[in-house]
Amino acid sequence: MVGRRVEKRWGVLITCMTIRAVHIEVAHSLSTESCIIAIRNFVARRGMPLEIISDRGTNFVGASRELKETLQKMDQNRLIESFVSANTKWSFNPPATPHFGGCWERLIQSVKKCLNLIKPNRTPTDELLRNLLTEIEFVINSRPLTELPIENDEASPLTPNHFLIGSSNGSKPPIAFNDSAVSVTYSRTMSMICADQFWRRWVAEYLPTLTKRTKWFQPVKPLEIGNIVVVVDEKLPRNCWPKGRIIGVTRSKDGQVRRASVQTAGGIFERSAANMAVIEVGSIVSSSD
């Protein structure tokens, strides 16, 4: 919302193919200029990428063409200060091949699905929208990339945030808000409520990608004693990934594990297999994104 006018905005999602970190920018239109501004904002804060890979959207194609034409008119000194350096390559996927962008398309679908389920009390302002997308970016970058240590609850798994800010959360987990929360700054409260809503939706979307369970279609490897798992608990604050070790399993008549006993830092709990995801070293990097 700008003043009393309601205007459309777009989110530009950029993901690193190495550490799987996500960066989200707000674009005011789908024009080439807005695309360039969004990517320049990204470069200013994250650094110059060696290669940019995107689909063949007209805004991306136009941005690449305009940048290349601009580069031809620049001298070497100005190239250093320009958006695209001499060592940066911009590649496009072949036409009509959306599966080539599976890494970012899956993230985009998950983020869009979660955002569509968030119901703010009123149309957000530009400032509030940027804040919300930044909170969402932080949530996504807190997801674990490696095995979660169980013996030491203070130890944390490697996450994209470790590469960006040196730790998973940067600080203690934020306090939980609810719809009746009273705050001096209403907009900030609404932003935090929406971020909490996104967190609950994101956990529900992300964890199933780790389990690789295709129910009813083909046999899957059941939970086993000794497995390190992430336990789904929507009541916990954002960016908390409770971990545990399977110490006992309960099988149904078909031989599949339906429930399991989990040893966590807080004690032993029994949970449904559907609310746990096995974490294996290296598995998340190749499959979750």
Backbone as CSV, one residue per row, in Angstrom:
resi,resn,N_x,N_y,N_z,CA_x,CA_y,CA_z,C_x,C_y,C_z
1,MET,0.843,-1.178,0.000,0.000,0.000,0.000,0.884,1.237,0.000
2,VAL,0.595,2.178,-0.901,1.312,3.447,-0.984,0.290,4.543,-0.734
3,GLY,0.392,5.188,0.444,-0.642,6.141,0.804,-1.953,5.398,0.962
4,ARG,-2.956,5.813,0.200,-4.241,5.110,0.204,-4.400,4.208,-1.010
5,ARG,-3.398,4.202,-1.880,-3.464,3.380,-3.079,-2.919,1.981,-2.800
6,VAL,-3.553,1.006,-3.405,-3.064,-0.370,-3.324,-2.342,-0.692,-4.621
7,GLU,-1.049,-0.972,-4.532,-0.233,-1.259,-5.707,0.361,-2.661,-5.598
8,LYS,0.598,-3.259,-6.741,1.130,-4.618,-6.786,2.647,-4.601,-6.659
9,ARG,3.178,-5.586,-5.955,4.614,-5.750,-5.807,4.985,-7.197,-6.122
10,TRP,6.241,-7.403,-6.498,6.739,-8.746,-6.819,7.944,-9.064,-5.939
11,GLY,8.096,-10.327,-5.624,9.266,-10.763,-4.884,10.265,-11.411,-5.829
12,VAL,11.517,-10.999,-5.740,12.599,-11.581,-6.543,13.394,-12.510,-5.629
13,LEU,13.308,-13.811,-5.882,13.982,-14.793,-5.045,15.272,-15.235,-5.722
14,ILE,16.375,-15.051,-5.025,17.702,-15.428,-5.527,18.280,-16.464,-4.571
15,THR,18.738,-17.587,-5.104,19.298,-18.634,-4.254,20.702,-19.005,-4.710
16,CYS,21.570,-19.274,-3.753,22.943,-19.683,-4.046,22.961,-21.175,-4.338
17,MET,23.591,-21.569,-5.438,23.636,-22.970,-5.831,24.654,-23.763,-5.012
18,THR,25.478,-23.070,-4.206,26.499,-23.745,-3.412,26.053,-23.971,-1.974
19,ILE,25.650,-22.900,-1.287,25.256,-23.025,0.117,23.750,-23.007,0.306
20,ARG,22.998,-22.859,-0.796,21.537,-22.895,-0.770,20.933,-21.764,0.055
21,ALA,21.662,-20.684,0.202,21.102,-19.514,0.883,20.112,-18.817,-0.036
22,VAL,19.154,-18.111,0.555,18.109,-17.424,-0.197,18.147,-15.934,0.107
23,HIS,17.958,-15.126,-0.927,17.862,-13.671,-0.783,16.593,-13.228,-1.502
24,ILE,15.777,-12.401,-0.849,14.517,-11.949,-1.437,14.510,-10.430,-1.546
25,GLU,14.259,-9.937,-2.741,14.134,-8.504,-2.992,12.705,-8.185,-3.419
26,VAL,12.296,-6.943,-3.208,10.979,-6.479,-3.639,11.133,-5.684,-4.926
27,ALA,10.377,-6.053,-5.956,10.384,-5.327,-7.232,9.043,-4.628,-7.407
28,HIS,9.084,-3.397,-7.916,7.854,-2.626,-8.104,7.156,-2.963,-9.413
29,SER,7.848,-3.662,-10.313,7.235,-4.067,-11.575,8.028,-5.231,-12.147
30,LEU,7.595,-5.735,-13.296,8.317,-6.810,-13.981,9.182,-6.267,-15.107
31,SER,9.493,-4.995,-15.057,10.290,-4.366,-16.103,11.763,-4.722,-15.951
32,THR,12.514,-4.486,-17.026,13.955,-4.715,-16.993,14.616,-3.846,-15.942
33,GLU,14.178,-2.601,-15.837,14.768,-1.681,-14.861,14.581,-2.189,-13.435
34,SER,13.376,-2.658,-13.110,13.131,-3.186,-11.769,13.976,-4.422,-11.502
35,CYS,14.154,-5.242,-12.538,14.986,-6.439,-12.400,16.429,-6.057,-12.088
36,ILE,16.949,-5.075,-12.807,18.326,-4.630,-12.592,18.486,-4.065,-11.193
37,ILE,17.523,-3.250,-10.757,17.594,-2.652,-9.427,17.602,-3.736,-8.352
38,ALA,16.738,-4.733,-8.508,16.666,-5.809,-7.520,17.986,-6.569,-7.429
39,ILE,18.581,-6.862,-8.585,19.833,-7.626,-8.578,20.992,-6.758,-8.100
40,ARG,20.968,-5.469,-8.415,22.012,-4.571,-7.900,21.923,-4.477,-6.380
41,ASN,20.705,-4.439,-5.842,20.543,-4.437,-4.387,21.130,-5.706,-3.781
42,PHE,20.900,-6.829,-4.461,21.453,-8.099,-3.995,22.978,-8.063,-3.998
43,VAL,23.558,-7.596,-5.102,25.017,-7.552,-5.233,25.626,-6.629,-4.186
44,ALA,24.957,-5.508,-3.900,25.487,-4.545,-2.938,25.602,-5.145,-1.539
45,ARG,24.730,-6.091,-1.212,24.739,-6.669,0.131,25.381,-8.049,0.196
46,ARG,25.349,-8.793,-0.882,25.852,-10.171,-0.847,27.141,-10.376,-1.629
47,GLY,27.480,-9.436,-2.499,28.683,-9.591,-3.295,28.384,-10.021,-4.720
48,MET,29.406,-9.958,-5.564,29.247,-10.257,-6.983,29.279,-11.762,-7.252
49,PRO,28.255,-12.329,-7.855,28.277,-13.762,-8.182,29.165,-14.031,-9.390
50,LEU,29.696,-15.245,-9.466,30.489,-15.628,-10.628,29.597,-15.942,-11.818
51,GLU,28.394,-16.437,-11.534,27.461,-16.773,-12.608,26.032,-16.569,-12.135
52,ILE,25.196,-16.050,-13.020,23.774,-15.893,-12.761,23.025,-16.831,-13.700
53,ILE,22.164,-17.668,-13.139,21.362,-18.598,-13.936,19.894,-18.282,-13.696
54,SER,19.132,-18.147,-14.770,17.713,-17.832,-14.626,16.927,-18.464,-15.765
55,ASP,15.589,-18.374,-15.645,14.768,-18.831,-16.764,14.775,-17.752,-17.842
56,ARG,13.986,-17.929,-18.873,14.019,-17.007,-19.994,12.876,-15.998,-19.946
57,GLY,12.537,-15.551,-18.743,11.556,-14.487,-18.618,12.033,-13.250,-19.361
58,THR,11.116,-12.505,-19.992,11.526,-11.355,-20.806,12.245,-10.312,-19.979
59,ASN,11.904,-10.197,-18.699,12.593,-9.213,-17.871,14.040,-9.617,-17.633
60,PHE,14.312,-10.935,-17.436,15.682,-11.390,-17.246,16.475,-11.283,-18.546
61,VAL,15.869,-11.677,-19.650,16.547,-11.576,-20.942,16.873,-10.127,-21.241
62,GLY,15.915,-9.242,-21.005,16.140,-7.824,-21.255,17.229,-7.254,-20.377
63,ALA,17.251,-7.681,-19.111,18.276,-7.193,-18.199,19.656,-7.612,-18.668
64,SER,19.795,-8.873,-19.090,21.082,-9.352,-19.566,21.526,-8.590,-20.807
65,ARG,20.604,-8.381,-21.764,20.942,-7.679,-22.997,21.365,-6.238,-22.709
66,GLU,20.596,-5.570,-21.855,20.915,-4.177,-21.546,22.259,-4.060,-20.846
67,LEU,22.535,-4.996,-19.937,23.806,-4.953,-19.226,24.977,-5.212,-20.170
68,LYS,24.817,-6.167,-21.094,25.895,-6.460,-22.040,26.158,-5.267,-22.950
69,GLU,25.077,-4.618,-23.409,25.242,-3.442,-24.262,25.935,-2.319,-23.508
70,THR,25.604,-2.205,-22.220,26.239,-1.174,-21.402,27.717,-1.474,-21.204
71,LEU,28.043,-2.748,-20.991,29.431,-3.132,-20.772,30.310,-2.783,-21.968
72,GLN,29.779,-2.911,-23.172,30.553,-2.629,-24.373,30.951,-1.157,-24.460
73,LYS,30.206,-0.296,-23.796,30.474,1.135,-23.847,31.338,1.608,-22.676
74,MET,31.676,0.696,-21.784,32.435,1.084,-20.596,33.911,0.760,-20.757
75,ASP,34.758,1.528,-20.080,36.179,1.205,-20.060,36.451,0.262,-18.888
76,GLN,37.692,-0.215,-18.792,38.017,-1.222,-17.788,37.819,-0.710,-16.372
77,ASN,38.157,0.543,-16.125,38.017,1.093,-14.783,36.555,1.125,-14.340
78,ARG,35.691,1.461,-15.257,34.277,1.517,-14.909,33.673,0.121,-14.790
79,LEU,34.272,-0.853,-15.490,33.782,-2.225,-15.386,33.874,-2.728,-13.949
80,ILE,34.934,-2.313,-13.259,35.133,-2.766,-11.889,33.987,-2.305,-10.998
81,GLU,33.458,-1.130,-11.303,32.392,-0.567,-10.482,31.001,-0.903,-11.011
82,SER,30.919,-1.558,-12.135,29.619,-1.841,-12.743,28.969,-3.044,-12.091
83,PHE,27.742,-3.305,-12.481,26.989,-4.427,-11.916,27.613,-5.763,-12.272
84,VAL,27.865,-5.992,-13.528,28.439,-7.255,-13.984,29.912,-7.050,-14.279
85,SER,30.751,-7.829,-13.632,32.181,-7.729,-13.870,32.558,-8.557,-15.091
86,ALA,33.814,-8.441,-15.479,34.278,-9.174,-16.661,34.228,-10.683,-16.437
87,ASN,34.217,-11.112,-15.170,34.237,-12.540,-14.854,32.856,-13.107,-14.528
88,THR,31.828,-12.292,-14.652,30.477,-12.752,-14.337,29.767,-13.226,-15.597
89,LYS,29.168,-14.393,-15.523,28.454,-14.978,-16.652,26.965,-15.042,-16.332
90,TRP,26.127,-14.728,-17.326,24.673,-14.815,-17.153,24.161,-15.877,-18.121
91,SER,23.613,-16.965,-17.572,23.130,-18.079,-18.391,21.622,-18.216,-18.262
92,PHE,20.995,-18.718,-19.341,19.553,-18.936,-19.342,19.251,-20.409,-19.589
93,ASN,18.190,-20.880,-18.963,17.721,-22.234,-19.253,17.115,-22.278,-20.648
94,PRO,17.121,-23.439,-21.301,16.495,-23.548,-22.626,15.005,-23.215,-22.551
95,PRO,14.425,-22.730,-23.639,12.988,-22.428,-23.647,12.148,-23.673,-23.368
96,ALA,11.008,-23.476,-22.718,10.035,-24.543,-22.441,10.634,-25.694,-21.637
97,THR,11.577,-25.368,-20.737,12.167,-26.402,-19.877,12.173,-25.918,-18.432
98,PRO,11.002,-25.773,-17.815,10.953,-25.288,-16.440,11.641,-26.213,-15.448
99,HIS,11.766,-27.530,-15.804,12.406,-28.469,-14.888,13.896,-28.193,-14.734
100,PHE,14.487,-27.408,-15.662,15.897,-27.068,-15.541,16.145,-26.188,-14.319
101,GLY,15.134,-25.468,-13.882,15.281,-24.595,-12.717,14.667,-25.194,-11.473
102,GLY,14.795,-26.507,-11.311,14.159,-27.182,-10.192,14.584,-26.655,-8.836
103,CYS,15.865,-26.266,-8.703,16.370,-25.793,-7.413,15.584,-24.599,-6.905
104,TRP,15.455,-23.585,-7.778,14.765,-22.382,-7.305,13.254,-22.478,-7.475
105,GLU,12.789,-23.251,-8.452,11.347,-23.368,-8.644,10.679,-24.008,-7.431
106,ARG,11.338,-24.989,-6.828,10.759,-25.628,-5.655,10.682,-24.648,-4.494
107,LEU,11.726,-23.841,-4.330,11.703,-22.833,-3.273,10.615,-21.804,-3.524
108,ILE,10.512,-21.356,-4.779,9.499,-20.357,-5.122,8.107,-20.900,-4.831
109,GLN,7.852,-22.144,-5.214,6.539,-22.739,-4.978,6.230,-22.833,-3.494
110,SER,7.225,-23.228,-2.698,7.004,-23.343,-1.259,6.731,-21.986,-0.631
111,VAL,7.540,-20.984,-1.020,7.357,-19.640,-0.459,6.006,-19.069,-0.865
112,LYS,5.641,-19.221,-2.140,4.357,-18.694,-2.616,3.188,-19.369,-1.901
113,LYS,3.278,-20.679,-1.738,2.186,-21.398,-1.086,2.014,-20.925,0.351
114,CYS,3.135,-20.739,1.050,3.064,-20.277,2.437,2.555,-18.844,2.519
115,LEU,3.007,-17.996,1.608,2.564,-16.601,1.612,1.072,-16.498,1.337
116,ASN,0.571,-17.327,0.442,-0.853,-17.280,0.103,-1.738,-17.648,1.282
117,LEU,-1.175,-18.371,2.249,-1.954,-18.788,3.410,-1.874,-17.790,4.557
118,ILE,-0.999,-16.787,4.415,-0.888,-15.750,5.439,-1.984,-14.719,5.223
119,LYS,-2.698,-14.376,6.275,-3.810,-13.439,6.173,-3.570,-12.226,7.076
120,PRO,-2.862,-11.203,6.572,-2.674,-9.996,7.387,-3.998,-9.273,7.592
121,ASN,-4.066,-8.520,8.689,-5.311,-7.818,9.014,-5.612,-6.688,8.043
122,ARG,-4.590,-6.196,7.368,-4.794,-5.128,6.399,-3.695,-5.197,5.356
123,THR,-3.882,-4.461,4.262,-2.884,-4.456,3.194,-1.577,-3.868,3.718
124,PRO,-0.460,-4.580,3.590,0.804,-4.074,4.136,1.355,-2.905,3.336
125,THR,2.079,-2.042,4.017,2.793,-0.959,3.348,4.058,-1.523,2.716
126,ASP,4.740,-0.715,1.901,6.003,-1.163,1.310,7.002,-1.543,2.393
127,GLU,7.070,-0.721,3.438,8.017,-0.974,4.523,7.706,-2.291,5.223
128,LEU,6.431,-2.518,5.501,6.024,-3.748,6.175,6.254,-4.962,5.286
129,LEU,6.003,-4.835,3.990,6.225,-5.945,3.064,7.701,-6.316,3.013
130,ARG,8.581,-5.311,2.940,10.024,-5.591,2.932,10.444,-6.287,4.220
131,ASN,9.890,-5.815,5.339,10.224,-6.431,6.617,9.771,-7.887,6.669
132,LEU,8.562,-8.152,6.191,8.029,-9.513,6.206,8.859,-10.446,5.332
133,LEU,9.207,-9.994,4.125,10.007,-10.831,3.227,11.403,-11.071,3.791
134,THR,11.938,-10.074,4.516,13.246,-10.257,5.146,13.164,-11.289,6.262
135,GLU,12.081,-11.245,7.041,11.878,-12.252,8.089,11.754,-13.646,7.471
136,ILE,11.036,-13.734,6.362,10.872,-15.016,5.670,12.220,-15.512,5.149
137,GLU,13.003,-14.608,4.587,14.346,-14.948,4.122,15.172,-15.535,5.260
138,PHE,15.066,-14.924,6.444,15.815,-15.389,7.606,15.352,-16.777,8.035
139,VAL,14.041,-17.007,8.001,13.487,-18.316,8.362,14.030,-19.402,7.436
140,ILE,13.990,-19.146,6.132,14.446,-20.142,5.158,15.933,-20.430,5.330
141,ASN,16.714,-19.396,5.617,18.157,-19.572,5.753,18.561,-20.173,7.092
142,SER,17.602,-20.416,7.976,17.908,-21.072,9.247,17.729,-22.585,9.155
143,ARG,17.289,-23.093,7.999,17.042,-24.531,7.871,18.361,-25.299,7.893
144,PRO,18.389,-26.474,8.498,19.641,-27.231,8.611,20.080,-27.838,7.285
145,LEU,21.386,-27.848,7.076,21.967,-28.464,5.885,22.697,-29.758,6.212
146,THR,22.975,-29.982,7.503,23.736,-31.164,7.913,23.057,-31.814,9.107
147,GLU,23.650,-32.894,9.585,23.110,-33.611,10.742,23.018,-32.698,11.953
148,LEU,21.948,-32.859,12.733,21.758,-32.062,13.929,22.335,-32.798,15.129
149,PRO,23.326,-32.222,15.849,23.903,-32.896,17.009,22.877,-33.004,18.125
150,ILE,22.809,-34.154,18.783,21.812,-34.369,19.826,22.419,-34.331,21.219
151,GLU,23.706,-34.717,21.362,24.299,-34.769,22.688,24.400,-33.386,23.311
152,ASN,24.822,-32.417,22.520,24.979,-31.055,23.015,23.902,-30.184,22.398
153,ASP,22.920,-29.787,23.204,21.799,-29.019,22.665,22.230,-27.629,22.227
154,GLU,23.387,-27.159,22.755,23.858,-25.831,22.370,24.472,-25.847,20.976
155,ALA,24.962,-27.023,20.561,25.550,-27.119,19.227,24.446,-27.073,18.186
156,SER,24.714,-26.401,17.089,23.686,-26.252,16.058,24.188,-26.824,14.741
157,PRO,23.291,-27.301,13.889,23.699,-27.825,12.584,24.112,-26.689,11.663
158,LEU,24.827,-27.034,10.625,25.226,-26.034,9.644,24.006,-25.583,8.856
159,THR,23.838,-24.278,8.719,22.716,-23.689,7.988,23.247,-22.640,7.016
160,PRO,22.438,-22.205,6.043,22.879,-21.109,5.174,23.244,-19.852,5.954
161,ASN,22.559,-19.613,7.080,22.854,-18.424,7.882,24.273,-18.434,8.437
162,HIS,24.846,-19.621,8.655,26.222,-19.678,9.143,27.179,-19.027,8.150
163,PHE,26.909,-19.188,6.863,27.763,-18.599,5.839,27.501,-17.103,5.680
164,LEU,26.293,-16.672,6.038,25.911,-15.274,5.830,26.194,-14.401,7.039
165,ILE,25.858,-14.889,8.243,25.984,-14.056,9.445,26.783,-14.723,10.552
166,GLY,27.309,-15.926,10.288,28.175,-16.569,11.265,27.478,-17.489,12.251
167,SER,26.156,-17.517,12.268,25.413,-18.408,13.150,24.054,-18.689,12.533
168,SER,23.325,-19.625,13.131,22.033,-19.990,12.567,20.988,-18.902,12.750
169,ASN,20.890,-18.362,13.977,19.844,-17.396,14.282,20.362,-15.985,14.494
170,GLY,21.652,-15.825,14.683,22.192,-14.490,14.917,21.988,-14.022,16.339
171,SER,20.953,-14.506,16.995,20.639,-14.149,18.377,19.691,-15.201,18.914
172,LYS,19.160,-14.954,20.082,18.193,-15.878,20.654,16.934,-15.903,19.808
173,PRO,16.205,-17.037,19.793,14.979,-17.113,18.992,14.007,-16.016,19.376
174,PRO,13.278,-15.451,18.414,12.321,-14.395,18.718,11.163,-14.925,19.540
175,ILE,10.568,-14.045,20.340,9.426,-14.451,21.139,8.242,-14.704,20.230
176,ALA,7.339,-15.556,20.672,6.170,-15.884,19.861,5.091,-14.830,20.035
177,PHE,4.444,-14.463,18.949,3.334,-13.525,18.968,2.055,-14.289,18.681
178,ASN,0.939,-13.706,19.082,-0.348,-14.279,18.710,-1.253,-13.170,18.219
179,ASP,-2.404,-13.545,17.714,-3.288,-12.579,17.074,-3.813,-11.520,18.027
180,SER,-3.744,-11.770,19.347,-4.248,-10.796,20.304,-3.132,-9.986,20.942
181,ALA,-1.920,-10.137,20.429,-0.785,-9.431,21.012,-0.976,-7.925,20.934
182,VAL,-0.566,-7.237,22.001,-0.662,-5.782,22.056,0.737,-5.222,21.920
183,SER,0.931,-4.322,20.996,2.238,-3.741,20.756,2.095,-2.258,20.504
184,VAL,3.119,-1.505,20.908,3.093,-0.067,20.660,3.087,0.202,19.169
185,THR,3.842,-0.574,18.425,3.895,-0.420,16.972,3.068,-1.524,16.329
186,TYR,1.880,-1.151,15.862,0.957,-2.151,15.309,1.548,-2.840,14.091
187,SER,2.173,-2.075,13.214,2.708,-2.655,11.987,3.753,-3.712,12.288
188,ARG,4.625,-3.433,13.267,5.653,-4.404,13.624,5.015,-5.675,14.183
189,THR,3.986,-5.500,15.002,3.290,-6.663,15.551,2.693,-7.504,14.436
190,MET,2.043,-6.848,13.469,1.433,-7.574,12.364,2.493,-8.296,11.547
191,SER,3.650,-7.657,11.371,4.733,-8.285,10.622,5.211,-9.552,11.324
192,MET,5.354,-9.473,12.644,5.818,-10.632,13.396,4.771,-11.746,13.401
193,ILE,3.493,-11.363,13.470,2.426,-12.365,13.410,2.463,-13.089,12.068
194,CYS,2.609,-12.313,10.985,2.677,-12.917,9.648,3.906,-13.806,9.513
195,ALA,5.036,-13.360,10.102,6.261,-14.160,10.042,6.074,-15.479,10.792
196,ASP,5.376,-15.422,11.936,5.091,-16.651,12.678,4.184,-17.574,11.879
197,GLN,3.198,-16.995,11.194,2.318,-17.799,10.344,3.123,-18.464,9.231
198,PHE,4.043,-17.708,8.636,4.880,-18.273,7.575,5.735,-19.404,8.130
199,TRP,6.296,-19.207,9.331,7.145,-20.232,9.933,6.392,-21.552,10.070
200,ARG,5.164,-21.497,10.562,4.385,-22.726,10.737,4.108,-23.390,9.391
201,ARG,3.791,-22.567,8.394,3.530,-23.121,7.063,4.812,-23.662,6.442
202,TRP,5.912,-22.949,6.640,7.184,-23.345,6.039,7.657,-24.679,6.599
203,VAL,7.538,-24.873,7.907,7.925,-26.142,8.515,7.112,-27.278,7.910
204,ALA,5.819,-27.036,7.737,4.952,-28.060,7.152,5.324,-28.349,5.702
205,GLU,5.838,-27.337,4.985,6.217,-27.511,3.584,7.609,-28.121,3.450
206,TYR,8.549,-27.679,4.286,9.954,-28.040,4.112,10.279,-29.442,4.606
207,LEU,9.805,-29.791,5.793,10.182,-31.073,6.364,9.782,-32.272,5.510
208,PRO,8.598,-32.269,4.874,8.277,-33.421,4.017,9.265,-33.638,2.881
209,THR,9.960,-32.580,2.440,10.943,-32.758,1.369,12.160,-33.526,1.858
210,LEU,12.356,-33.583,3.183,13.490,-34.321,3.732,13.183,-35.803,3.881
211,THR,11.908,-36.119,4.088,11.559,-37.508,4.364,11.538,-38.368,3.115
212,LYS,11.219,-37.754,1.947,11.142,-38.489,0.680,10.175,-39.667,0.773
213,ARG,9.072,-39.464,1.487,8.081,-40.537,1.596,6.991,-40.323,0.566
214,THR,6.809,-41.281,-0.350,5.736,-41.184,-1.338,4.643,-42.163,-0.924
215,LYS,3.780,-41.714,-0.045,2.772,-42.572,0.570,1.906,-43.262,-0.475
216,TRP,1.714,-44.571,-0.270,0.835,-45.409,-1.072,1.410,-45.776,-2.452
217,PHE,2.403,-45.078,-2.940,2.864,-45.329,-4.301,4.022,-46.326,-4.357
218,GLN,4.930,-46.279,-3.412,6.062,-47.183,-3.426,6.580,-47.361,-2.002
219,PRO,7.251,-48.493,-1.732,7.767,-48.729,-0.385,8.811,-47.677,-0.015
220,VAL,8.839,-47.323,1.266,9.812,-46.346,1.727,10.578,-46.931,2.905
221,LYS,11.759,-46.421,3.131,12.572,-46.878,4.245,11.986,-46.343,5.543
222,PRO,11.618,-47.213,6.473,10.998,-46.749,7.719,12.021,-46.135,8.663
223,LEU,11.520,-45.453,9.676,12.393,-44.926,10.716,13.077,-46.083,11.432
224,GLU,14.327,-45.870,11.842,15.084,-46.909,12.517,15.661,-46.363,13.809
225,ILE,15.904,-47.258,14.752,16.545,-46.864,16.005,17.937,-46.312,15.689
226,GLY,18.239,-45.171,16.238,19.517,-44.515,15.984,19.435,-43.365,15.003
227,ASN,18.335,-43.282,14.247,18.158,-42.167,13.302,18.146,-40.832,14.040
228,ILE,18.820,-39.840,13.453,18.737,-38.465,13.942,17.620,-37.784,13.166
229,VAL,16.695,-37.146,13.869,15.519,-36.585,13.210,15.268,-35.148,13.654
230,VAL,14.544,-34.434,12.806,13.950,-33.153,13.179,12.507,-33.442,13.551
231,VAL,12.074,-32.899,14.684,10.717,-33.134,15.175,9.866,-31.898,14.906
232,VAL,8.740,-32.092,14.241,7.845,-30.979,13.935,7.112,-30.562,15.203
233,ASP,7.218,-29.295,15.545,6.500,-28.751,16.699,6.169,-27.303,16.396
234,GLU,4.940,-27.056,15.950,4.542,-25.718,15.528,4.431,-24.745,16.694
235,LYS,4.478,-25.247,17.928,4.344,-24.371,19.084,5.655,-23.673,19.442
236,LEU,6.745,-24.150,18.892,8.035,-23.538,19.197,8.198,-22.226,18.440
237,PRO,9.061,-21.320,18.945,9.310,-20.052,18.244,9.941,-20.298,16.884
238,ARG,9.939,-19.254,16.062,10.538,-19.355,14.734,12.007,-19.729,14.812
239,ASN,12.451,-20.415,13.744,13.863,-20.748,13.541,14.404,-21.765,14.540
240,CYS,13.527,-22.418,15.302,13.947,-23.494,16.199,13.710,-24.830,15.501
241,TRP,14.757,-25.633,15.421,14.654,-26.939,14.758,14.941,-28.022,15.803
242,PRO,13.918,-28.460,16.555,14.137,-29.468,17.598,14.634,-30.777,17.007
243,LYS,15.707,-31.297,17.604,16.283,-32.526,17.070,16.234,-33.630,18.123
244,GLY,16.331,-34.861,17.652,16.296,-35.990,18.562,16.835,-37.247,17.909
245,ARG,17.001,-38.292,18.731,17.465,-39.583,18.228,16.387,-40.627,18.504
246,ILE,16.060,-41.430,17.497,15.067,-42.486,17.649,15.625,-43.575,18.568
247,ILE,14.898,-43.871,19.660,15.346,-44.922,20.583,14.375,-46.099,20.616
248,GLY,13.241,-45.961,19.940,12.274,-47.055,19.883,11.243,-46.794,18.805
249,VAL,10.733,-47.858,18.182,9.750,-47.692,17.108,8.560,-48.617,17.344
250,THR,7.406,-48.197,16.828,6.186,-49.001,16.890,5.709,-49.255,15.473
251,ARG,5.615,-50.530,15.104,5.226,-50.893,13.740,3.737,-51.253,13.675
252,SER,3.145,-50.969,12.520,1.754,-51.336,12.282,1.709,-52.706,11.602
253,LYS,0.527,-53.162,11.233,0.382,-54.485,10.621,1.090,-54.602,9.279
254,ASP,1.230,-53.486,8.562,1.893,-53.535,7.257,3.406,-53.439,7.365
255,GLY,3.927,-53.389,8.594,5.365,-53.353,8.791,5.969,-51.966,8.815
256,GLN,5.188,-50.960,8.488,5.693,-49.594,8.487,5.697,-49.028,9.909
257,VAL,6.664,-48.171,10.167,6.757,-47.513,11.472,5.801,-46.329,11.489
258,ARG,4.854,-46.345,12.415,3.870,-45.265,12.509,4.170,-44.307,13.653
259,ARG,4.807,-44.819,14.716,5.163,-43.987,15.859,6.570,-44.348,16.302
260,ALA,7.195,-43.424,17.005,8.554,-43.676,17.478,8.810,-42.896,18.756
261,SER,9.674,-43.452,19.594,10.121,-42.758,20.798,11.383,-41.985,20.461
262,VAL,11.412,-40.716,20.841,12.514,-39.833,20.467,13.204,-39.290,21.710
263,GLN,14.526,-39.434,21.771,15.323,-38.855,22.843,15.767,-37.467,22.417
264,THR,15.336,-36.453,23.145,15.729,-35.072,22.860,16.434,-34.496,24.071
265,ALA,16.904,-33.272,23.940,17.563,-32.620,25.065,16.595,-32.403,26.220
266,GLY,15.291,-32.341,25.922,14.296,-32.108,26.964,13.672,-33.364,27.531
267,GLY,14.063,-34.532,27.045,13.510,-35.772,27.551,13.131,-36.721,26.433
268,ILE,12.356,-37.745,26.774,11.918,-38.752,25.812,10.444,-38.524,25.491
269,PHE,10.125,-38.476,24.193,8.759,-38.232,23.759,8.379,-39.268,22.701
270,GLU,7.083,-39.518,22.591,6.567,-40.387,21.534,5.861,-39.518,20.508
271,ARG,6.236,-39.674,19.240,5.691,-38.844,18.180,5.313,-39.707,16.978
272,SER,4.404,-39.179,16.174,4.027,-39.842,14.929,5.180,-39.759,13.935
273,ALA,5.344,-40.804,13.135,6.411,-40.801,12.124,6.213,-39.680,11.121
274,ALA,4.964,-39.272,10.908,4.686,-38.195,9.955,5.198,-36.857,10.448
275,ASN,5.500,-36.749,11.749,5.977,-35.492,12.319,7.476,-35.500,12.554
276,MET,8.178,-36.403,11.868,9.628,-36.465,12.006,10.281,-36.617,10.642
277,ALA,11.452,-36.034,10.506,12.205,-36.140,9.257,13.628,-36.566,9.577
278,VAL,14.079,-37.640,8.953,15.439,-38.135,9.171,16.430,-37.202,8.501
279,ILE,17.466,-36.840,9.236,18.510,-35.969,8.703,19.767,-36.788,8.483
280,GLU,20.253,-36.802,7.253,21.494,-37.491,6.921,22.474,-36.482,6.363
281,VAL,23.735,-36.618,6.728,24.753,-35.679,6.272,24.787,-35.638,4.764
282,GLY,24.666,-34.433,4.203,24.748,-34.248,2.764,23.446,-34.418,2.040
283,SER,22.436,-35.038,2.692,21.195,-35.319,1.976,20.397,-34.070,1.709
284,ILE,20.448,-33.118,2.627,19.609,-31.933,2.481,20.122,-31.041,1.367
285,VAL,21.429,-30.941,1.250,21.989,-30.059,0.234,21.539,-30.459,-1.153
286,SER,21.412,-31.751,-1.395,21.086,-32.209,-2.735,19.605,-32.360,-2.989
287,SER,18.790,-32.428,-1.922,17.386,-32.748,-2.152,16.408,-31.702,-1.695
288,SER,16.728,-30.923,-0.672,15.725,-30.038,-0.097,15.433,-28.854,-0.961
289,ASP,16.372,-28.432,-1.774,16.168,-27.239,-2.579,16.044,-27.571,-4.027
